[in-house]
């Protein structure tokens, strides 16, 4: 966990600061890491496959939504 935290402290995601990363709980850190790295399929109405990396929202938006229990 410490290695992951240090990785994001040295290079925080867009919209975050090293202090925010440092103060995150382990659970929040893992959730953020999941959203930043996971490339899972998302089905749309046309049956086309996409990935989270093709979404127009930045990872920091996903993190903000996660923090608000969206």
Backbone bond lengths (Angstrom), bond angles and torsions (degrees), N, CA, C in turn:
res aa  C-N    CA-C-N  psi(-1)  N-CA   C-N-CA  omega(-1)  CA-C   N-CA-C  phi
1 X - - - 1.444 - - 1.526 110.15 -
2 X 1.340 116.39 -38.39 1.463 119.96 -178.97 1.524 111.81 -63.06
3 X 1.337 116.19 -38.08 1.467 119.54 178.81 1.525 111.08 -63.86
4 X 1.318 116.83 -42.14 1.459 121.32 179.21 1.530 110.63 -64.43
5 X 1.321 116.00 -43.53 1.466 120.24 178.98 1.533 110.51 -61.54
6 X 1.327 116.42 -44.59 1.461 120.29 179.78 1.528 111.46 -63.04
7 X 1.325 116.46 -37.14 1.457 120.99 178.15 1.531 110.29 -58.60
8 X 1.331 116.70 -46.03 1.465 120.22 -177.34 1.523 112.60 -80.79
9 X 1.331 118.50 -22.35 1.464 120.37 173.80 1.530 109.04 -69.96
10 X 1.321 116.34 -41.62 1.467 120.64 179.83 1.518 111.95 -70.31
11 X 1.317 117.19 -31.93 1.461 121.74 -178.18 1.527 108.58 -140.16
12 X 1.341 117.57 76.52 1.468 119.81 -175.90 1.523 112.06 -68.05
13 X 1.324 117.23 148.98 1.461 121.23 177.05 1.524 110.55 -61.76
14 X 1.307 115.49 159.12 1.461 121.68 178.47 1.525 110.27 -53.66
15 X 1.316 115.86 132.63 1.453 120.52 178.48 1.512 114.49 87.17
16 X 1.329 116.93 1.00 1.464 120.41 179.87 1.522 109.41 -121.58
17 X 1.311 115.06 161.32 1.460 121.01 176.66 1.530 108.53 -116.86
18 X 1.331 116.69 161.39 1.466 118.58 176.25 1.530 112.22 -57.50
19 X 1.338 117.66 -35.56 1.465 120.37 179.37 1.530 111.32 -64.07
20 X 1.332 117.39 -40.90 1.472 119.70 178.15 1.525 110.75 -61.41
21 X 1.325 115.86 -42.26 1.464 120.11 179.28 1.532 109.82 -64.82
22 X 1.322 116.40 -43.45 1.466 120.95 -179.37 1.527 111.82 -60.24
23 X 1.333 116.50 -37.35 1.464 121.45 -176.49 1.527 114.41 -85.94
24 X 1.331 118.16 -3.26 1.469 121.52 -178.98 1.528 110.65 -70.14
25 X 1.312 115.67 148.38 1.458 119.83 172.15 1.529 108.70 -71.89
26 X 1.309 116.89 161.03 1.462 120.39 176.99 1.518 111.27 -57.92
27 X 1.316 116.53 -40.26 1.461 121.19 -179.64 1.529 110.85 -63.45
28 X 1.330 116.84 -45.48 1.464 120.39 178.96 1.527 111.16 -64.03
29 X 1.313 116.33 -38.31 1.460 120.69 178.72 1.523 110.82 -62.94
30 X 1.315 116.63 -44.41 1.464 120.31 178.35 1.523 111.55 -64.74
31 X 1.324 116.76 -40.60 1.466 120.06 177.68 1.518 110.77 -62.57
32 X 1.322 117.31 -44.58 1.459 120.85 179.09 1.529 110.21 -61.90
33 X 1.325 115.94 -44.88 1.464 120.05 179.20 1.531 110.85 -59.45
34 X 1.316 115.97 -41.58 1.465 120.40 178.29 1.526 110.75 -58.40
35 X 1.327 116.74 -48.50 1.461 120.15 -178.41 1.526 112.51 -67.67
36 X 1.307 117.32 -28.62 1.459 120.12 -179.34 1.516 112.92 -81.91
37 X 1.319 117.71 -24.55 1.463 119.47 -173.12 1.525 114.67 -116.73
38 X 1.300 118.38 -24.22 1.461 120.57 -175.13 1.517 110.04 -70.30
39 X 1.308 116.18 133.00 1.458 122.63 179.43 1.526 107.33 -120.85
40 X 1.325 115.41 75.94 1.455 119.38 -177.49 1.520 109.81 -103.06
41 X 1.317 115.32 159.15 1.454 121.26 -177.30 1.518 111.01 -76.41
42 X 1.308 114.37 138.78 1.457 121.94 174.00 1.521 107.15 -121.56
43 X 1.308 117.59 122.13 1.456 120.83 178.35 1.516 109.37 -87.51
44 X 1.338 116.27 132.84 1.456 118.85 173.07 1.522 108.66 -104.09
45 X 1.301 117.46 -175.50 1.459 121.58 -175.81 1.520 112.99 -62.91
46 X 1.327 117.98 -27.14 1.457 121.20 -179.48 1.529 112.28 -85.52
47 X 1.316 116.54 -0.20 1.458 119.59 -178.43 1.515 112.78 80.73
48 X 1.327 116.97 5.48 1.459 120.32 179.01 1.513 109.25 -76.31
49 X 1.299 114.50 150.31 1.455 120.01 179.17 1.520 108.86 -99.76
50 X 1.315 115.29 144.10 1.456 121.66 176.19 1.503 108.28 -140.65
51 X 1.283 116.27 -176.07 1.459 119.47 176.81 1.504 109.13 -137.66
52 X 1.301 114.49 164.12 1.455 119.28 -179.72 1.531 110.26 -61.47
53 X 1.319 116.82 -28.53 1.459 119.75 -178.86 1.523 111.92 -70.88
54 X 1.337 118.40 -16.07 1.455 120.31 178.54 1.521 111.97 -95.24
55 X 1.314 116.97 -0.89 1.449 121.31 179.69 1.518 109.50 -70.27
56 X 1.335 116.60 144.37 1.451 120.29 -177.63 1.520 112.88 -74.73
57 X 1.316 118.27 -15.80 1.455 120.56 179.81 1.523 109.81 -83.96
58 X 1.312 116.20 143.07 1.457 120.22 179.52 1.527 109.68 -76.29
59 X 1.334 116.54 158.26 1.477 119.27 178.65 1.517 112.78 -56.53
60 X 1.321 117.12 -31.47 1.462 118.91 -179.50 1.518 111.29 -65.80
61 X 1.341 117.53 -28.60 1.463 120.77 176.13 1.526 109.68 -67.68
62 X 1.329 116.72 -41.64 1.459 120.07 177.37 1.517 110.57 -62.12
63 X 1.335 116.19 -41.54 1.453 119.85 179.28 1.528 110.72 -63.89
64 X 1.335 116.55 -43.02 1.465 120.12 179.14 1.526 110.58 -60.87
65 X 1.322 116.86 -42.31 1.468 120.63 178.03 1.523 110.46 -64.31
66 X 1.318 116.40 -40.19 1.450 121.24 178.86 1.527 110.55 -62.42
67 X 1.321 116.65 -43.24 1.470 121.03 -179.46 1.524 111.54 -65.01
68 X 1.345 117.25 -25.05 1.456 120.97 -179.85 1.529 110.75 -91.84
69 X 1.338 117.22 7.72 1.467 122.83 -178.14 1.518 111.41 56.53
70 X 1.331 116.04 41.90 1.458 122.21 -178.56 1.493 111.02 -72.92
